[in-house]
Amino acid sequence: MSRRYTKLEATKRWLRKTFPCQMSVVIKVVEPASQPDLHGVCILGEGKALIRISRAEETMMIDTLLEEWAHVLREESPIPYGEDAHDQMFWALLAAITKQFRGE
């Protein structure tokens, strides 16, 4: 494990412990060229999630991971959503994750 990503790795562990998901979640750091104009993406399907984070400054990667993790939790919510993946429930989940992560 590279020292550059120790905070990111700690964040991954914290999310798995504090906001566990029912589905299997794989997190990969990728080169920005592989997903231009995106800091991250969450690909959902068949009871699994793949979170791809574009390599960047570590704080940006952590913030992106928190957002993509909220997408997984939103997907697992029993409350249905339409075409907008950034609905009110998503923002509420992201706020809860972010506040707890920051110790607020």
SVG drawing of the C-alpha trace seen along z (x, -y; Angstrom):
<svg xmlns="http://www.w3.org/2000/svg" viewBox="-40 -19 44 30">
<polyline fill="none" stroke="black" stroke-width="0.4" points="0.0,0.0 1.4,-3.3 1.7,-6.0 -0.1,-8.4 -3.3,-6.5 -3.3,-5.6 -6.1,-8.1 -8.1,-6.7 -7.6,-3.1 -8.6,-4.2 -11.8,-5.8 -12.6,-2.6 -12.4,-0.7 -14.4,-3.3 -17.2,-3.2 -17.4,0.6 -17.7,0.5 -19.8,-2.6 -22.1,-2.4 -22.1,1.3 -23.8,2.3 -25.7,5.4 -24.1,5.8 -20.5,6.5 -18.6,3.3 -15.3,3.1 -13.4,-0.1 -10.8,-0.9 -8.6,-3.9 -8.2,-4.5 -6.3,-6.9 -8.3,-10.0 -8.1,-9.3 -10.1,-6.1 -13.2,-8.2 -12.7,-11.7 -14.7,-14.5 -15.6,-12.2 -14.1,-12.2 -15.9,-8.9 -18.6,-6.6 -20.6,-3.9 -21.7,-1.0 -24.5,1.1 -25.8,4.5 -26.6,8.1 -26.2,7.3 -22.7,5.8 -21.3,2.4 -18.1,1.2 -16.8,-2.3 -14.2,-3.8 -12.3,-6.8 -10.1,-8.9 -6.6,-9.3 -6.3,-12.8 -5.3,-14.7 -6.3,-12.4 -8.9,-14.8 -10.7,-14.8 -10.6,-11.0 -12.0,-10.7 -14.8,-13.2 -15.6,-11.3 -15.6,-7.9 -18.1,-9.3 -20.4,-10.4 -20.2,-7.1 -20.8,-5.1 -24.0,-7.1 -25.1,-5.9 -24.7,-2.3 -26.7,-3.0 -29.4,-4.8 -29.7,-1.8 -30.2,0.5 -33.0,-1.8 -36.5,-0.4 -37.7,-3.9 -37.9,-3.8 -36.4,-6.6 -36.9,-7.7 -34.3,-8.7 -32.6,-11.1 -29.9,-9.3 -29.3,-12.5 -32.7,-12.6 -33.5,-13.9 -32.8,-10.5 -29.3,-10.4 -28.5,-13.9 -29.7,-12.9 -27.5,-9.8 -24.5,-11.8 -25.0,-14.4 -25.2,-11.8 -22.1,-10.1 -20.1,-13.3 -21.2,-14.7 -20.1,-11.5 -16.9,-11.3 -16.0,-14.9 -17.0,-14.2 -19.8,-16.8"/>
</svg>
